[in-house]
């Protein structure tokens, strides 16, 4: 076979183009032939069927993915109409929707204050809510005594959400009304008791501090001169804005520089906890549906801090509160002192006594009954935790020392 005279072919412009195209076509054919012989090509059904045949496969895969990612029960709906989360903001019933929406967006709350309250603590609660309301918080009150109408004379009352259930703790309310998908739009959840003084506390400054410090779970420190302090870590320090650990070289429960277990570090008390959105999503799942006193929960909060609990959990000193230690939830004798009504309970127990007294109770007798129930719940919670750890073979405990016996 005689090869063509390349010199003569390249003298004509049209011949040049024809030869160049033929050369490219020949190269493409040879490349495709090599590709067909490879195992990867044989195993790839999409290429064997051609590029046109791949589109239905891709669409099918995409559709399957969208269906799998949808919330359970929403599969029949188009993905764009599915609203996964909500908030507690009120919506207007009349007026221009566009105008009202703009106003709503401008005033949308960034954080939530939720409290279990009784009418006997109205004055203190009013002082707390006033501070948070002026800082553009959404306010939600859980009325454990069933009294709602007597709050309506307060100027913020109609803007707050009121939920009433007799003789229930704030953890009972939180489990049922603060689902993570409902409070997903709030940056922080303040889940507070009602017997707290806030003269030296500002919500806006507090949030700026915990954001700067990266605290996912926190609480304001306690003024030691005016508060009932049950755990040293909650006492206010004066050397900075935040502290994350304590040092204790004497007595039981010693705390050192290398301590990683609560309450030496990674711990806050349950009277005034503050949770980030991500931390609350975790904590909500840990709250047991049938255990309403939440004893033992504080020792496990560090698992929900989105990382190292020695860094992401802390107590804010520069914005501090007073823990009055008032026996709340009704049913106490106003003629007796707090110490008399607590029946000389050990200090480590008294932190819970101010928040578990049934409405309409007869005083100390009922308080002891509630305490016994709290201890029962504590044992149940710790047993469940131990069993869950033993059964979950895929779970690696980052804090194995936390499984040691807890003392209250």
C-alpha positions in Angstrom: 0.0 0.0 0.0 1.3 3.4 -1.0 1.1 6.2 1.5 -0.3 9.5 0.3 2.0 12.3 -0.6 1.7 14.5 2.5 3.5 17.3 0.9 1.1 17.6 -2.0 -1.9 17.2 0.4 -0.8 20.1 2.6 -0.4 22.5 -0.3 -4.2 22.9 -0.6 -6.1 24.5 2.3 -9.2 22.3 1.8 -7.1 19.2 1.8 -5.4 20.3 5.0 -8.7 20.5 6.8 -9.9 17.2 5.4 -6.7 15.4 6.5 -6.8 16.9 9.9 -10.5 15.8 10.5 -9.7 12.3 9.3 -6.8 12.1 11.7 -8.9 13.2 14.6 -11.6 10.7 13.7 -9.1 7.9 13.5 -7.7 8.8 16.9 -11.2 8.8 18.4 -12.0 5.4 17.0 -8.7 3.9 18.3 -9.3 5.5 21.8 -12.8 4.1 22.0 -11.6 0.6 21.0 -9.1 0.7 23.8 -11.7 1.9 26.3 -14.2 -0.9 25.3 -11.6 -3.4 26.3 -11.1 -2.2 29.8 -13.0 -3.8 32.8 -14.2 -0.5 34.0 -16.0 0.1 30.8 -17.7 -3.3 30.8 -18.9 -2.8 34.4 -20.3 0.7 33.7 -23.7 0.0 32.3 -24.3 3.7 31.8 -21.5 4.1 29.2 -22.3 0.9 27.5 -25.8 2.1 26.9 -24.6 5.4 25.7 -24.9 8.9 27.1 -28.5 9.2 26.3 -29.4 6.1 28.3 -27.7 7.5 31.4 -30.2 10.3 32.0 -33.1 8.1 33.2 -30.7 6.3 35.6 -29.5 9.7 37.0 -33.0 10.9 37.4 -34.1 7.8 39.1 -31.2 8.0 41.5 -31.9 11.7 42.2 -35.6 11.0 42.8 -34.7 8.1 45.2 -32.4 10.3 47.1 -34.9 13.1 47.5 -37.5 10.6 48.8 -35.1 9.1 51.3 -34.1 12.6 52.6 -37.7 13.6 53.2 -39.2 13.6 56.7 -41.2 10.4 57.4 -44.8 10.9 56.2 -44.0 13.6 53.7 -43.0 11.3 50.9 -46.2 12.0 48.8 -45.4 15.7 48.8 -43.1 17.6 46.4 -39.9 18.4 48.2 -40.2 22.2 47.8 -43.4 22.3 49.9 -42.0 20.4 52.9 -41.5 22.7 55.9 -39.2 20.9 58.2 -39.0 23.3 61.1 -40.9 26.1 62.8 -40.7 28.6 65.7 -42.8 30.1 68.4 -43.4 33.5 66.8 -47.0 34.7 66.6 -48.5 35.5 63.2 -51.0 38.3 62.4 -54.6 37.3 61.4 -55.2 40.4 59.2 -53.6 43.2 57.3 -51.3 43.2 54.3 -49.4 39.9 54.3 -46.3 41.5 52.6 -46.1 44.4 55.1 -46.8 42.2 58.1 -44.1 39.7 56.9 -41.5 42.5 56.6 -42.3 43.7 60.2 -42.2 40.1 61.4 -38.8 39.5 59.9 -37.4 42.7 61.3 -38.6 41.8 64.8 -37.9 38.1 64.7 -36.5 36.8 67.9 -33.0 35.2 67.9 -33.3 33.4 71.2 -36.0 31.9 73.6 -36.6 32.2 77.3 -38.7 29.4 78.7 -39.7 29.3 82.4 -41.9 27.3 84.7 -43.7 29.8 86.8 -46.4 30.2 89.5 -48.4 33.2 90.4 -46.7 33.5 93.9 -43.5 34.4 92.1 -45.1 37.0 89.8 -43.0 39.9 90.9 -39.6 38.1 90.4 -40.8 36.6 87.1 -41.8 40.1 85.9 -38.3 41.4 86.6 -36.7 38.6 84.7 -39.0 38.7 81.7 -38.7 42.5 81.4 -35.0 42.2 80.8 -35.4 39.4 78.2 -38.4 41.0 76.5 -36.4 44.3 76.0 -33.6 42.2 74.4 -36.0 40.9 71.7 -36.4 37.4 73.2 -39.4 35.1 72.6 -41.0 34.5 76.0 -42.7 31.2 76.9 -44.2 30.6 80.4 -45.1 27.2 81.7 -47.8 27.7 84.4 -47.5 24.8 86.9 -50.3 26.2 89.1 -52.9 26.6 86.3 -53.1 30.4 86.9 -52.8 32.3 83.7 -55.3 35.2 83.7 -53.7 37.0 86.6 -50.6 37.6 84.5 -52.4 39.6 81.9 -52.0 43.0 83.6 -48.2 42.9 82.8 -47.4 44.8 79.6 -45.5 41.9 78.0 -48.1 39.2 78.8 -50.0 39.3 75.5 -46.7 38.9 73.6 -45.7 35.8 75.6 -46.8 32.2 75.1 -48.6 30.7 78.0 -48.8 26.9 78.6 -50.6 25.5 81.6 -50.4 22.1 83.2 -50.9 21.4 87.0 -47.9 20.3 89.1 -45.5 19.7 86.2 -41.8 20.6 86.2 -40.0 22.6 83.6 -38.5 19.4 82.1 -41.9 17.9 81.6 -42.9 21.1 79.7 -39.6 21.3 77.8 -39.9 17.7 76.5 -43.4 18.3 75.2 -43.3 21.9 73.9 -39.7 22.6 73.0 -39.0 20.0 70.3 -35.8 20.9 68.4 -37.7 21.2 65.1 -40.0 23.8 66.7 -37.2 25.9 68.3 -34.8 25.4 65.4 -34.7 29.0 64.5 -33.5 30.2 67.9 -29.8 30.5 68.5 -30.1 29.9 72.2 -32.6 28.3 74.6 -32.7 29.8 78.2 -34.5 27.2 80.3 -34.6 28.9 83.7 -36.2 28.6 87.1 -38.3 31.4 88.5 -36.4 32.3 91.7 -33.5 34.2 90.1 -32.5 37.8 90.6 -31.2 39.5 87.4 -30.1 43.0 88.6 -26.6 42.4 87.3 -27.6 40.4 84.3 -28.1 41.6 80.7 -29.2 39.0 78.1 -27.6 40.7 75.1 -24.2 41.0 76.8 -24.4 37.4 78.0 -25.0 36.1 74.5 -22.1 38.1 73.1 -19.8 36.5 75.7 -20.8 32.9 75.1 -20.6 33.4 71.3 -17.1 34.8 71.7 -16.0 32.0 74.1 -17.7 29.2 72.0 -19.8 28.0 74.9 -22.5 25.6 73.7 -23.9 25.0 77.2 -23.5 27.6 79.9 -25.1 29.4 82.9 -24.6 32.8 84.6 -22.5 32.7 87.8 -24.1 33.1 91.2 -23.5 36.1 93.5 -22.1 34.3 96.5 -23.0 37.0 98.9 -26.8 36.8 98.1 -27.3 33.3 96.7 -27.7 29.7 97.8 -24.6 28.1 96.3 -24.7 24.4 96.2 -21.8 23.7 93.9 -18.5 25.6 93.9 -18.3 25.8 90.1 -21.3 28.0 90.0 -19.8 30.6 92.3 -18.9 33.9 90.6 -15.2 34.5 90.0 -13.7 37.9 89.5 -10.7 37.3 87.2 -12.4 37.3 83.9 -15.7 36.8 81.9 -15.9 33.0 82.1 -14.5 30.1 84.0 -14.8 26.4 83.0 -13.4 24.5 85.9 -12.7 24.6 89.7 -9.8 23.4 91.8 -10.4 21.6 95.1 -7.6 19.8 96.9 -9.4 19.0 100.1 -12.4 16.9 101.1 -14.4 14.7 98.9 -14.8 15.2 95.1 -11.4 16.8 94.6 -10.7 18.7 91.4 -7.3 19.2 89.8 -5.9 20.7 86.6 -6.3 17.4 84.8 -9.8 16.7 86.0 -12.2 16.1 83.1 -15.4 15.0 84.9 -18.2 17.1 86.3 -18.7 18.9 88.5 -15.0 19.8 88.4 -15.4 20.9 84.7 -17.9 20.6 81.9 -20.8 21.2 84.2 -23.6 23.6 84.9 -26.5 23.5 87.3 -30.0 22.9 86.2 -31.5 26.1 87.6 -30.5 28.5 84.8 -28.9 26.5 81.9 -28.4 28.1 78.5 -28.2 25.8 75.4 -27.1 26.5 71.9 -29.4 25.3 69.1 -27.2 22.3 68.4 -26.7 21.4 72.1 -30.5 21.6 72.8 -31.2 19.2 69.9 -29.0 16.7 71.7 -30.3 17.4 75.2 -33.9 17.2 74.2 -33.4 13.6 73.1 -31.7 12.8 76.4 -34.7 14.0 78.5 -36.6 11.0 79.5 -40.3 11.1 78.8 -41.4 9.7 82.1 -38.7 11.2 84.4 -39.7 14.8 85.1 -37.2 15.9 87.8 -34.2 15.5 85.5 -31.9 14.3 88.3 -28.7 13.0 86.8 -29.2 14.9 83.6 -26.7 17.6 84.6 -23.9 15.1 84.9 -24.5 14.0 81.3 -24.9 17.4 79.6 -21.3 17.4 78.5 -22.1 14.7 75.9 -24.2 17.3 74.1 -21.7 20.2 74.0 -20.6 19.6 70.4 -17.1 18.8 71.3 -14.8 19.0 74.3 -16.8 19.6 77.4 -13.9 21.1 79.2 -13.9 23.9 76.6 -17.5 24.2 75.4 -19.2 24.3 78.8 -18.7 27.2 81.1 -20.0 29.6 83.7 -20.2 33.3 82.9 -18.9 35.5 85.7 -19.3 39.0 84.3 -23.1 38.6 83.8 -24.3 37.0 87.1 -27.5 36.3 88.9 -28.8 35.7 92.4 -30.3 32.3 93.3 -32.9 33.1 95.9 -33.5 29.5 96.8 -37.2 30.1 97.3 -39.3 27.0 97.6 -41.4 27.3 94.5 -44.1 25.3 92.7 -46.4 26.4 95.5 -47.4 24.8 98.8 -44.9 26.3 101.3 -45.5 28.0 104.7 -44.5 31.7 104.3 -44.1 31.9 108.1 -41.2 29.5 108.1 -37.6 30.1 106.9 -36.3 28.3 103.9 -34.0 26.2 106.1 -36.9 25.0 108.3 -39.0 24.2 105.3 -36.2 22.1 103.7 -36.1 20.0 106.9 -32.4 20.6 107.2 -31.7 18.7 104.0 -28.0 18.3 103.0 -26.8 21.1 100.8 -26.2 18.8 97.8 -29.9 18.0 97.8 -31.3 21.4 98.4 -30.6 22.7 95.0 -33.5 20.6 93.7 -35.9 21.2 96.5 -36.8 24.7 95.3 -38.2 23.4 92.1 -40.2 20.3 92.9 -42.8 21.2 95.5 -46.3 20.3 94.3 -48.9 23.1 94.0 -51.3 23.0 96.9 -49.1 20.7 98.9 -48.9 20.7 102.7 -45.3 21.7 103.0 -42.3 19.6 104.3 -44.2 16.3 104.2 -44.9 16.7 100.5 -41.4 18.0 99.8 -39.9 14.8 101.2 -42.3 12.7 99.1 -41.1 14.6 96.1 -37.5 14.1 97.0 -38.0 10.4 97.3 -39.5 10.4 93.9 -36.6 12.3 92.6 -34.1 9.8 94.0 -36.1 7.0 92.4 -35.9 8.8 89.1 -32.2 9.3 89.5 -31.6 5.6 90.0 -33.8 4.8 87.0 -31.9 7.3 84.8 -28.5 6.0 85.8 -29.6 2.4 85.2 -30.9 3.3 81.8 -27.7 5.1 80.9 -25.6 2.1 82.0 -27.8 -0.3 80.1 -27.8 1.9 77.0 -24.0 2.1 77.0 -23.7 -1.7 77.4 -26.1 -2.4 74.6 -24.9 0.1 72.0 -21.8 -1.6 70.5 -21.3 1.3 68.1 -20.9 4.0 70.8 -17.5 5.0 72.0 -17.6 6.9 75.3 -15.3 10.0 75.1 -15.6 10.3 78.9 -15.4 6.9 80.4 -14.9 8.3 83.9 -18.4 9.8 83.7 -19.8 6.3 84.2 -18.6 6.2 87.8 -21.2 6.3 90.5 -22.7 9.8 90.9 -23.2 11.3 94.4 -25.8 13.9 95.1 
